[in-house]
Amino acid sequence: MKIARITGFGCYVPDKVLTNQDLEQMVDTNDEWIVSRTGIQERHISSQEQASSDLALISATNALNDAGLCADDIDLIVVGTTSPDMLFPSTGCILQAKLGVPTTAVCLDVSAACSGMMYALEVANNMLRAGAYRKALVVGVDTLTKFSDFTDRNTCILFGDGAATFVLEMDTDKDGFDVVGLKLSSDGNCADLLKIPGCGSRNPASQDVIDKRLQYITMDGQAVYKHAVNSMSGISKAVLEESGLGLDDISLLIPHQANIRIIKSVGKKLKLSSDKVFINLEKYGNTSSASVGIALREAFDTNRIKHGDNIVMTTFGAGFTTAGGVLRYIKN
Ligand SMILES: CC(C)(COP(=O)(O)OP(=O)(O)OC[C@H]1O[C@@H](n2cnc3c(N)ncnc32)[C@H](O)[C@@H]1OP(=O)(O)O)[C@@H](O)C(=O)NCCC(=O)NCCS
């Protein structure tokens, strides 16, 4: 079967920065605790006026420019997000209108929390390879600070906002990342361990929901931690094997940026030296679906990727959802 290629990629984080020192003024925490337990120093947060589609719009515009395309060229938008502008319409449709993508295009959202961008990539990749679409925008965007309880020190220190977009094309000789392999898995038995319980159909918005603070993220941090390490290392090995590659073939690992200790444990399980594990969470915190897209852009911009490199991306999120992907960079 033919392989699709990422021919352009862009990202965006809001201007406003929330530092650990700022959080010290809000909850009973301190910079030393946050840095030593998570690696995070600061994160970017969206303004009251900025919704996920606003962040996605800037990242998508950057990605289109990078690919040398315009909105007219796009026939598919898949947005991975769990903080959509609203329950419906989809953020994909809202983004379509903002960008001016033709109404002949198909636009949809995929809900896989922090694995959102990888799940969206799998959906778009298969729709392109099946032959019905030619040029897709794959977006990972989340504004989880809007769903973070800034009275709960267990969770509010972790998240930041951001967006990333890939342009995915078939039959192209442009420079880019070939999607060599993708593998996903889901475990709904763990749904309760990381969730936003309120404001869906289970607990519709009400004063009671607000009083119980159910509109915010709740998490069993230690359980999430353990599953994240095992899932991301396991799926990375599996997708490499399915791609006919081994651990020695990894040029750079781009893991979901949730916690530096999780990332280092995954690197250790994959027997990778630290220079082969990309980390930028100190500046952004956990940007959920956007995290690996932002990291790929930054790894590229800092000359960490060269022709022929095999990049392994791996994510973990609420669901639980796990993803692994092998991308190979091709420069003509
Ligand atoms: C959340 C996380 C950083 C907590 O780290 P931990 O080492 O497991 O810490 P614990 O939960 O055991 O808490 C240790 C202590 O620090 C305290 N603590 C928790 N948050 C704190 C904070 N922000 N500042 C200071 N102290 C804090 C706890 O109350 C606890 O105190 P106690 O021992 O008196 O009860 C860690 O479990 C984690 O990163 N989990 C994964 C979360 C994640 O990535 N979620 C998104 C996945 S996509």
The ligand as a Gaussian input file, in Angstrom:
#p B3LYP/6-31G(d) Opt

LIG

0 1
 C        0.885000      13.901000      39.392000
 C        2.285000      13.411000      39.740000
 C        3.292000      14.458000      39.283000
 C        2.404000      13.263000      41.230000
 O        3.701000      12.812000      41.557000
 P        3.904000      11.677000      42.668000
 O        5.352000      11.511000      42.814000
 O        3.079000      10.497000      42.217000
 O        3.316000      12.371000      43.923000
 P        2.146000      11.848000      44.895000
 O        0.851000      11.891000      44.187000
 O        2.607000      10.553000      45.466000
 O        2.184000      12.935000      46.009000
 C        3.270000      13.049000      46.901000
 C        2.956000      14.155000      47.858000
 O        3.050000      15.428000      47.187000
 C        1.840000      16.145000      47.397000
 N        1.559000      16.959000      46.225000
 C        0.778000      16.664000      45.166000
 N        0.791000      17.679000      44.301000
 C        1.604000      18.621000      44.816000
 C        2.012000      19.898000      44.362000
 N        1.601000      20.426000      43.196000
 N        2.868000      20.603000      45.137000
 C        3.311000      20.101000      46.303000
 N        2.936000      18.909000      46.783000
 C        2.097000      18.176000      46.030000
 C        0.782000      15.109000      47.638000
 O       -0.287000      15.670000      48.342000
 C        1.545000      14.088000      48.464000
 O        1.617000      14.542000      49.766000
 P        1.453000      13.500000      50.998000
 O        2.606000      12.537000      50.834000
 O        1.552000      14.373000      52.186000
 O        0.127000      12.858000      50.776000
 C        2.609000      12.060000      39.054000
 O        1.876000      11.019000      39.659000
 C        2.306000      12.082000      37.596000
 O        2.918000      12.805000      36.837000
 N        1.372000      11.237000      37.154000
 C        0.985000      11.217000      35.756000
 C        0.095000      12.385000      35.480000
 C       -0.070000      12.647000      34.019000
 O        0.898000      12.661000      33.293000
 N       -1.310000      12.861000      33.571000
 C       -1.612000      13.110000      32.231000
 C       -1.391000      11.867000      31.436000
 S       -1.600000      12.099000      29.778000

